[in-house]
Amino acid sequence: MSIDKYPTDRHGWAEFLRQRQARQPLRGPQRVPWVVVGAGVTGLACARRLGELHRDQEILLLEARLVGQGSSGRNSGFAVSVSHFSGGFAADQKDFYRRINRINQAGLDMLREQVLEHAIDCQWHEGGFYHVAADRLSVEECDNFQRYLQELEIEHTSLEREAISERLGTDHYRAGIHVPNGVLLQPAALVRGLADSMPANIRLCEQSPVLGIENSTPLTLKLENSEITTDKLILATNYEASKLGFLNRYLIGSTLSGSFTRVLSKRELASLGSLREWGVLSLHGGGATVRLTADHRLCLRNTAEYHGGALLSDRQLARRQAIHRAGFEKRFPQLASVPFEYAWSGVEGISRNMTHFFGRQRDNIYFAGGYNGSGVSRGTAFGAALADYASGNRSDMVDDCLAFSPGAWIPPRPLLDIGAYLTVRSRFKGVGLDR
Ligand SMILES: Cc1cc2nc3c(=O)[nH]c(=O)nc-3n(C[C@H](O)[C@H](O)[C@H](O)COP(=O)(O)OP(=O)(O)OC[C@H]3O[C@@H](n4cnc5c(N)ncnc54)[C@H](O)[C@@H]3O)c2cc1C
């Protein structure tokens, strides 16, 4: 396999950040006890925890691209504590709901601690989120979500159209719920900050894709300019695990895209509501995610498609901007003349049955990932718990992570991977005005 299997582009949240000194790619033969592959939130949390558990050992953390160019630096920046589960409240699922929210909360708490301890400048904003509905199906979903929040005794405020409009400056939504426990952040700044504040026994190498794994004892990893011998290997590679022969057709990549406006003027900002920073999550799974960012840009993401687990080309991205634009103008007609300045795509790891993956894949090889679009806080908790699990430790968090159902197989069909295509497509059923 070649290094070209890990392409990237210059788009996304990293475009807003200052140049950063990347770590050198790995060269020459290496012998280490631990290797973590992938420096997204999962790999970063895992490496940090391994560093705490094995203070006298070196942990090698390898990233195929530059830090911040994977999904962890390209998401919408909602660090969730309370998950929304589509459909009516199911009393027999209470333990499941609580378990996911426990994992989310643990990850969010870890991130908060690290951001504070290392003074990571990532626009961390503890304002919670607006879960909103524009169309009939999602208004029904709003009632479901409210019942769930009541049953689980989670703090929230229900809002009607006028109250949403007063806060956010759009009449588009018919109903919504504000959940105060949740954090907005600049994702690329977060992962860069986490990577640059690693303990001394973590050695990070960027632009160092692992190209193959030999099933020997100890394990041998092949890179373009290096060969590593290691006792234990953590794969935090998200949907790209299949490139190394793992979880093929259980975990696939769905490609999402969105746009940012330029920075709004004072007058344009005044045409919005009373809040100066907010985040909106749609109650329809295929609906748009919208933010007013700390630096006063509006950001909207509303496409998802099966694209073979790859980013969109510049041409494809330019075409998707028509869809972003339509979503933007129906929400903010008063800002119809404000142009988009940036567009980006990113790939999230999804499974057919919306499960996550955690645990041992083969002797001495462990994997965590595939969070179906909600991995910032959850991936952090999974990564830290995987370090414990791979070190032979058990904890309540490890048990919570181990309790997910196995992934469902996504059947390959001839022509265009229709199975994967349909898995992604299904999220738009009935999306209507929520897109
Ligand atoms: C557009 C978009 C919006 C999203 N919005 C949100 C949101 O608001 N909130 C939320 O919680 N989640 C969101 N998500 C999902 C979230 O980004 C992911 O769940 C999370 O980032 C997964 O983290 P990870 O570390 O497991 O994987 P990644 O961030 O994908 O990291 C895996 C890393 O492994 C590297 N890698 C892969 N293979 C190799 C190899 N062979 N050798 C070396 N390195 C390798 C990759 O380059 C990559 O950097 C969104 C995703 C997208 C795409």
The ligand as an SDF file (V2000), in Angstrom:
LIG
                    3D

 53 58  0  0  0  0  0  0  0  0999 V2000
  -17.9990   17.3480    9.0300 C   0  0  0  0  0  0  0  0  0  0  0  0
  -18.0360   16.5960   10.3320 C   0  0  0  0  0  0  0  0  0  0  0  0
  -18.7490   17.1300   11.3990 C   0  0  0  0  0  0  0  0  0  0  0  0
  -18.7600   16.4670   12.6310 C   0  0  0  0  0  0  0  0  0  0  0  0
  -19.3010   17.1080   13.7020 N   0  0  0  0  0  0  0  0  0  0  0  0
  -19.1440   16.5760   14.9290 C   0  0  0  0  0  0  0  0  0  0  0  0
  -19.5140   17.3240   16.0770 C   0  0  0  0  0  0  0  0  0  0  0  0
  -19.9080   18.4860   16.0030 O   0  0  0  0  0  0  0  0  0  0  0  0
  -19.3810   16.7260   17.2950 N   0  0  0  0  0  0  0  0  0  0  0  0
  -18.8890   15.4680   17.4330 C   0  0  0  0  0  0  0  0  0  0  0  0
  -18.8080   14.9610   18.5470 O   0  0  0  0  0  0  0  0  0  0  0  0
  -18.4700   14.7620   16.3490 N   0  0  0  0  0  0  0  0  0  0  0  0
  -18.5670   15.2960   15.1160 C   0  0  0  0  0  0  0  0  0  0  0  0
  -18.0980   14.6160   14.0270 N   0  0  0  0  0  0  0  0  0  0  0  0
  -17.4600   13.2980   14.2460 C   0  0  0  0  0  0  0  0  0  0  0  0
  -16.0840   13.4280   14.8630 C   0  0  0  0  0  0  0  0  0  0  0  0
  -15.2990   14.3400   14.1240 O   0  0  0  0  0  0  0  0  0  0  0  0
  -15.4110   12.0630   14.8970 C   0  0  0  0  0  0  0  0  0  0  0  0
  -16.2620   11.1180   15.4900 O   0  0  0  0  0  0  0  0  0  0  0  0
  -14.1120   12.0940   15.6740 C   0  0  0  0  0  0  0  0  0  0  0  0
  -13.3010   13.1250   15.2420 O   0  0  0  0  0  0  0  0  0  0  0  0
  -13.4010   10.7690   15.5130 C   0  0  0  0  0  0  0  0  0  0  0  0
  -12.1360   10.8980   16.1300 O   0  0  0  0  0  0  0  0  0  0  0  0
  -11.0400    9.7680   15.9060 P   0  0  0  0  0  0  0  0  0  0  0  0
   -9.8340   10.2200   16.6090 O   0  0  0  0  0  0  0  0  0  0  0  0
  -11.5910    8.4340   16.2580 O   0  0  0  0  0  0  0  0  0  0  0  0
  -10.8170    9.7470   14.3400 O   0  0  0  0  0  0  0  0  0  0  0  0
  -10.0920   10.8260   13.3800 P   0  0  0  0  0  0  0  0  0  0  0  0
  -10.2540   12.1800   13.8480 O   0  0  0  0  0  0  0  0  0  0  0  0
  -10.5700   10.4750   12.0090 O   0  0  0  0  0  0  0  0  0  0  0  0
   -8.5900   10.4380   13.5430 O   0  0  0  0  0  0  0  0  0  0  0  0
   -8.0250    9.3010   12.9570 C   0  0  0  0  0  0  0  0  0  0  0  0
   -6.6400    9.6950   12.5200 C   0  0  0  0  0  0  0  0  0  0  0  0
   -5.9420    8.5240   12.1150 O   0  0  0  0  0  0  0  0  0  0  0  0
   -5.0850    8.8910   11.0540 C   0  0  0  0  0  0  0  0  0  0  0  0
   -4.7580    7.6450   10.3510 N   0  0  0  0  0  0  0  0  0  0  0  0
   -5.6120    6.8320    9.6940 C   0  0  0  0  0  0  0  0  0  0  0  0
   -4.9470    5.7690    9.2090 N   0  0  0  0  0  0  0  0  0  0  0  0
   -3.6520    5.9160    9.5690 C   0  0  0  0  0  0  0  0  0  0  0  0
   -2.4740    5.1650    9.3440 C   0  0  0  0  0  0  0  0  0  0  0  0
   -2.4920    4.0140    8.6610 N   0  0  0  0  0  0  0  0  0  0  0  0
   -1.3010    5.6180    9.8520 N   0  0  0  0  0  0  0  0  0  0  0  0
   -1.2570    6.7790   10.5870 C   0  0  0  0  0  0  0  0  0  0  0  0
   -2.3440    7.5210   10.8140 N   0  0  0  0  0  0  0  0  0  0  0  0
   -3.5370    7.1050   10.3160 C   0  0  0  0  0  0  0  0  0  0  0  0
   -5.9000    9.8660   10.2310 C   0  0  0  0  0  0  0  0  0  0  0  0
   -5.0990   10.7020    9.4280 O   0  0  0  0  0  0  0  0  0  0  0  0
   -6.6560   10.6370   11.3130 C   0  0  0  0  0  0  0  0  0  0  0  0
   -6.0340   11.8460   11.6630 O   0  0  0  0  0  0  0  0  0  0  0  0
  -18.1020   15.2160   12.7770 C   0  0  0  0  0  0  0  0  0  0  0  0
  -17.4240   14.6560   11.6850 C   0  0  0  0  0  0  0  0  0  0  0  0
  -17.3690   15.3430   10.4780 C   0  0  0  0  0  0  0  0  0  0  0  0
  -16.5990   14.7450    9.3440 C   0  0  0  0  0  0  0  0  0  0  0  0
  1  2  1  0
  2  3  1  0
  2 52  2  0
  3  4  2  0
  4  5  1  0
  4 50  1  0
  5  6  2  0
  6  7  1  0
  6 13  1  0
  7  8  2  0
  7  9  1  0
  9 10  1  0
 10 11  2  0
 10 12  1  0
 12 13  2  0
 13 14  1  0
 14 15  1  0
 14 50  1  0
 15 16  1  0
 16 17  1  0
 16 18  1  0
 18 19  1  0
 18 20  1  0
 20 21  1  0
 20 22  1  0
 22 23  1  0
 23 24  1  0
 24 25  2  0
 24 26  1  0
 24 27  1  0
 27 28  1  0
 28 29  2  0
 28 30  1  0
 28 31  1  0
 31 32  1  0
 32 33  1  0
 33 34  1  0
 33 48  1  0
 34 35  1  0
 35 36  1  0
 35 46  1  0
 36 37  1  0
 36 45  1  0
 37 38  2  0
 38 39  1  0
 39 40  1  0
 39 45  2  0
 40 41  1  0
 40 42  2  0
 42 43  1  0
 43 44  2  0
 44 45  1  0
 46 47  1  0
 46 48  1  0
 48 49  1  0
 50 51  2  0
 51 52  1  0
 52 53  1  0
M  END
$$$$
